[in-house]
Structures are given as C-alpha cells and as structure tokens.
Amino acid sequence: MSEKEVIIKPWGQHLILDFNGCPHELLADKENIISWNNELVKAIEMVAYGEPIVEHFATHSYDAAGYTLLQMIETSNIAAHFAENIGQVYIDVFSCKSFDTQLAIDVCKKYFRPEKINQSEMNRGIFQNDGEA
C-alpha cells in the first residue's frame, strides 16, 4: 500500500427494522419476546452480556404501549420496542462484529410475522485511516 492510500473502514454494522401488521398476541407476550432475543443472539453468533432487560412501557399512550427490550452483547447491543396495540415492532441490531443481516431478519419475521417490513442497513463509524495506528 502506498503512503498516500486511504482506507475507509466501518467500525460497526447496524440493522434497523420496522415491522407493521404484526399479530397483537405475539407482541404482548413477554416470553415470546425473550425467546426471540435468545434465538437472535445465537443465530447471528453474538454473545449476550447478561440477561435482557424487558419492561412494559408507555401505557399512557394506546399507540406506544408495549414491551421494550434491551440486550447488551459483547460487541454492542440489540434494542427493540413492541407497540402491541398497533401491531408495530422497531428493532435495532448494532455490532462491531459482522453478522448475517438476512439471518437476523428471518429470525425476527419468524417470531413477529409482519405484513410489511421496512429495513435499513448502515455501516457505523466510517473513518479514514492513513495506515497509522
């Protein structure tokens, strides 16, 4: 590599999923959410750091009410909110270790059966490295 060559390297990978039209009973079931989390962590070959935090929030708002899950993983985190009354799920999988996004999507679809999916993938922390540490 020449002295002037610049390397663009991502620091992390981020998958963002918005699901619509999910059955209420799947989003309102804490055990289903925990099972999904455990399968997702294993499927994308991550290591969970402790147990997930799963709490029911926003009961003041019909549209927003539902469980929120936070799972720390050794390479970052998985976060999700389940708006059970409107059948929507919002999932973020962020890791500095690469993972198979299609496999992650497939696991999420299996547990929440969305009618519609909006997905985004991005590389996080893009920086220029001039070859020096």
C-alpha positions in Angstrom: 0.0 0.0 0.0 1.4 3.4 -0.9 1.8 6.0 1.7 -1.0 8.2 0.3 -3.6 5.4 0.0 -6.6 6.0 2.3 -8.6 3.1 3.7 -12.3 3.5 4.6 -13.2 1.1 7.3 -16.6 0.8 9.1 -16.5 0.5 12.9 -19.8 -1.3 13.2 -22.8 -2.7 11.4 -26.4 -1.6 12.2 -29.6 -3.3 11.1 -32.8 -1.3 11.6 -36.2 -3.0 11.1 -39.7 -1.6 11.3 -42.4 -4.2 11.2 -46.1 -3.4 10.6 -49.1 -5.6 10.8 -47.8 -8.0 13.5 -50.3 -10.0 15.5 -51.1 -8.4 18.9 -50.7 -11.6 20.8 -47.0 -12.1 19.7 -46.1 -8.5 20.7 -47.9 -8.7 24.1 -46.2 -12.0 25.0 -43.1 -11.3 27.1 -41.9 -14.9 26.8 -42.2 -14.8 23.0 -40.0 -11.6 23.1 -37.4 -13.3 25.3 -37.4 -16.4 23.1 -36.9 -14.2 20.0 -34.0 -12.4 21.7 -32.3 -15.6 22.7 -32.7 -17.2 19.2 -31.5 -14.0 17.5 -28.4 -13.7 19.7 -27.5 -17.3 18.9 -28.4 -17.2 15.2 -26.1 -14.2 14.5 -23.3 -15.6 16.6 -23.2 -13.0 19.3 -22.5 -13.3 23.0 -25.1 -12.0 25.3 -23.8 -9.9 28.2 -26.2 -10.8 31.0 -29.9 -11.2 30.7 -32.1 -8.9 28.6 -34.0 -6.1 30.2 -37.7 -6.4 29.2 -40.2 -3.9 30.6 -43.7 -2.8 29.6 -43.8 0.9 28.9 -45.9 3.8 27.7 -49.2 2.6 29.0 -50.3 6.2 29.0 -50.5 6.0 25.2 -52.5 3.4 23.3 -50.3 3.7 20.2 -47.0 3.4 22.0 -47.8 0.9 24.8 -45.8 -2.2 24.7 -42.6 -4.0 25.8 -39.1 -2.7 25.3 -36.2 -5.0 25.2 -32.5 -4.1 25.7 -29.9 -6.8 25.3 -26.2 -5.9 25.7 -24.0 -8.1 23.6 -20.2 -8.2 23.9 -20.0 -6.3 20.6 -22.7 -3.7 21.3 -26.5 -4.1 21.7 -29.9 -5.2 20.5 -32.8 -2.9 21.2 -36.5 -3.3 20.3 -39.9 -1.8 21.1 -43.1 -3.7 20.5 -46.1 -1.4 20.0 -48.6 -4.1 20.7 -51.9 -2.2 20.1 -50.9 -1.0 16.6 -49.0 -4.2 15.6 -45.7 -2.5 15.0 -42.1 -3.6 16.0 -39.0 -1.4 15.9 -35.7 -3.4 16.1 -32.1 -2.2 16.1 -29.2 -4.7 16.0 -25.8 -2.9 16.3 -22.5 -4.7 16.5 -18.8 -4.0 15.8 -18.7 -7.7 14.8 -20.2 -8.5 11.4 -23.4 -10.6 11.2 -25.7 -12.0 8.6 -28.4 -9.5 8.3 -30.7 -11.8 6.3 -30.5 -14.4 9.0 -31.4 -11.7 11.6 -34.4 -10.6 9.5 -35.6 -14.2 9.1 -35.5 -14.8 12.9 -37.4 -11.6 13.5 -40.0 -12.4 10.9 -40.5 -15.9 12.4 -41.4 -14.5 15.8 -43.5 -11.5 14.9 -45.0 -12.3 11.4 -45.1 -8.8 10.0 -47.3 -8.0 7.0 -44.9 -5.2 5.9 -41.2 -4.6 6.6 -39.1 -1.5 6.2 -35.4 -2.2 6.7 -32.2 -0.2 6.6 -28.6 -1.3 6.9 -25.7 1.0 7.6 -22.1 0.9 8.4 -21.4 3.0 11.6 -18.2 4.9 12.4 -16.8 5.2 8.9 -13.4 6.8 9.3 -10.3 7.4 7.2 -7.2 5.6 8.2 -3.9 6.8 6.8 -2.3 3.5 7.8 -1.1 4.7 11.2 -2.4 3.3 14.5 
